[in-house]
Amino acid sequence: MTAMPADLKGLDLRAEIERLRKERNAVILAHYYQKPELQDLADFVGDSLELSRKAAETDADVIAFCGVKFMAEVAKILSPEKIVILPDMEAGCSLEDSCPPEKFKAFREAHPDHIALTYINCSTEVKALSDVIVTSSSAETILQQIPADQKIIFGPDRHLGGYLSRKFNRDMLLWPGVCIVHEAFSETELLKLKAQHPGAPIAAHPECPPTIVDHADYVGSTSGILNYAKAMEGDTLIVATEPHIIHQMERALPSKTFIGAPGADGNCNCNICPYMALNTMEKLYLALRDLEPRIEIDETLRLGAKKSLDAMLEMASGSVGKGDLGNR
């Protein structure tokens, strides 16, 4: 762990963050994969798009996004008038890294008869090159509105795309990206854990590979997994996603037991997102104090990316007909 800067020693960081939150008229967002101490002081905890939409509805002047860079960029796309800060600009995403905009552009140009259905875990540039953005919670609803004869590129997560392709019997060209966190789960270790808890269902994120998803009793987004935990009848749940979601489960359901699915070494250490872990209380304090690092997006690029996000929001609400997509 990085040593605390000398000028921060002795500070009550939580109190200072609370002071700056008020002074800056800031809203603090924390993704489910953030450290518990960041989740506990946030105004809103949730999935990435859900957080950005909630922040857009506030009268805050500043959005402090405890998450990763693409999430903070979505917040800026939806709230261009607000200052958006990210505690650590190095907090990236393996899925975003797997899909460089110039390569995605060339791939699209090589398949002009395909539309691009793109997972939100990508750069602003890739969003601007896409037709419709999807989240893990909206992807199924959106895919079912696309005509069966419409050819589709799905990226950058090949596991989410493969899951959708199998479930709905849709042939899609899949970009070969993966989430390093969800890729780390071990089928062998999961089956060992299941044998130890034979009555416990498994909830898995669709970013997991088929070897994990195929054993799941529920497959869905982080918020979907949380809702499943609340609705399930049993008292023990095996959770195959980044383990910091368990903090919210334990807060909401203290009488239930939640077990993180293991990695190849039999424990969960390899399943903690290294990018999410870059955000800390110290960095959040400094970001609020200095209003840096700040997300800035060229307006033409922002509008291009917003078009694909707007398409998602329209389709997720069911307001776009099946015949409309070919005109995008």
LINZI-V947826 format. One record per pair of residues at least 24 apart in sequence whose ideal C-beta (glycine too) atoms are under 7 Angstrom apart, sorted by the first residue. I is the first residue (numbers start at 1). GAP is how many residues later the second one is. Records with the same first field share a line. If there is no record, write none. Layout:
I: GAP / GAP
This chain:
4: 278
8: 274
13: 268 / 269 / 272
14: 27
16: 269
17: 24 / 267 / 268 / 271
20: 268 / 269
21: 267
24: 37 / 38 / 264
25: 35 / 36 / 37
26: 34 / 36 / 38 / 262
27: 28 / 31 / 33 / 36
28: 36 / 38
29: 26 / 34 / 35 / 36 / 37 / 38
30: 36
31: 35 / 36 / 40 / 245
32: 190 / 212 / 213 / 216
33: 209 / 211 / 212 / 240 / 243
34: 32 / 33 / 210 / 242 / 245
35: 209
36: 211
37: 244
38: 28 / 241 / 243 / 246
39: 208 / 209
42: 24
45: 203
46: 177
47: 88 / 90 / 174 / 175 / 176
48: 26 / 72
49: 25 / 71 / 86
50: 173
52: 26
53: 25
55: 24
62: 229
64: 220 / 223 / 224
66: 213 / 218
68: 24 / 25 / 207 / 208
70: 26 / 51 / 52 / 53
72: 223
73: 51 / 222 / 224
74: 46
76: 219 / 221
77: 47 / 220 / 225 / 228 / 229 / 232
80: 222
83: 208 / 211
84: 210 / 211
85: 202 / 206 / 207 / 208 / 209
86: 207 / 209
87: 192 / 193 / 196 / 197 / 200
88: 190 / 191 / 195
89: 204
90: 188
91: 184 / 185 / 187 / 188
92: 183
93: 28 / 182
94: 84 / 85 / 86
95: 24 / 26 / 27 / 61 / 62 / 82 / 84
96: 25 / 26 / 27
98: 58 / 79
99: 27 / 56 / 57 / 76 / 78
101: 24 / 25 / 28
104: 25 / 51
105: 24
107: 46
108: 45
111: 42 / 62
113: 38
114: 37 / 38 / 39 / 59
115: 35 / 37 / 210 / 213
116: 37
117: 35 / 36 / 37
118: 37 / 190
119: 36 / 37 / 38 / 41
121: 35 / 36
122: 34
124: 173 / 177 / 181
125: 176
127: 178 / 181 / 182
128: 173 / 176 / 177
130: 178
131: 177 / 180 / 197
132: 176 / 179 / 180 / 183
133: 175 / 176 / 179
134: 178
135: 86
136: 24 / 69 / 70 / 84 / 85
137: 83 / 84 / 86 / 87
138: 174 / 178
139: 25
140: 24
141: 175
142: 170 / 173 / 174
143: 25 / 27
144: 24
145: 170 / 175 / 177
146: 179
147: 175
150: 175 / 176
157: 50
159: 47 / 48 / 49 / 50
160: 46 / 47
162: 48
163: 43 / 50 / 56
179: 28
181: 61 / 90 / 92
182: 25 / 26 / 59
183: 26
184: 79 / 80 / 86 / 87
185: 27 / 55 / 76 / 78 / 86
186: 76 / 77 / 78
187: 24 / 25
189: 73 / 74 / 75 / 77
190: 25 / 71 / 72
193: 45 / 66 / 68 / 69
194: 44
197: 39 / 41 / 62
199: 35 / 37
200: 34 / 36 / 37 / 38
201: 31 / 33 / 36
202: 36 / 38
203: 25 / 26 / 34 / 36 / 37
204: 36 / 37
205: 35 / 36
208: 32
212: 28
216: 24
229: 24 / 27 / 29
242: 29 / 30 / 31
243: 25 / 28 / 29
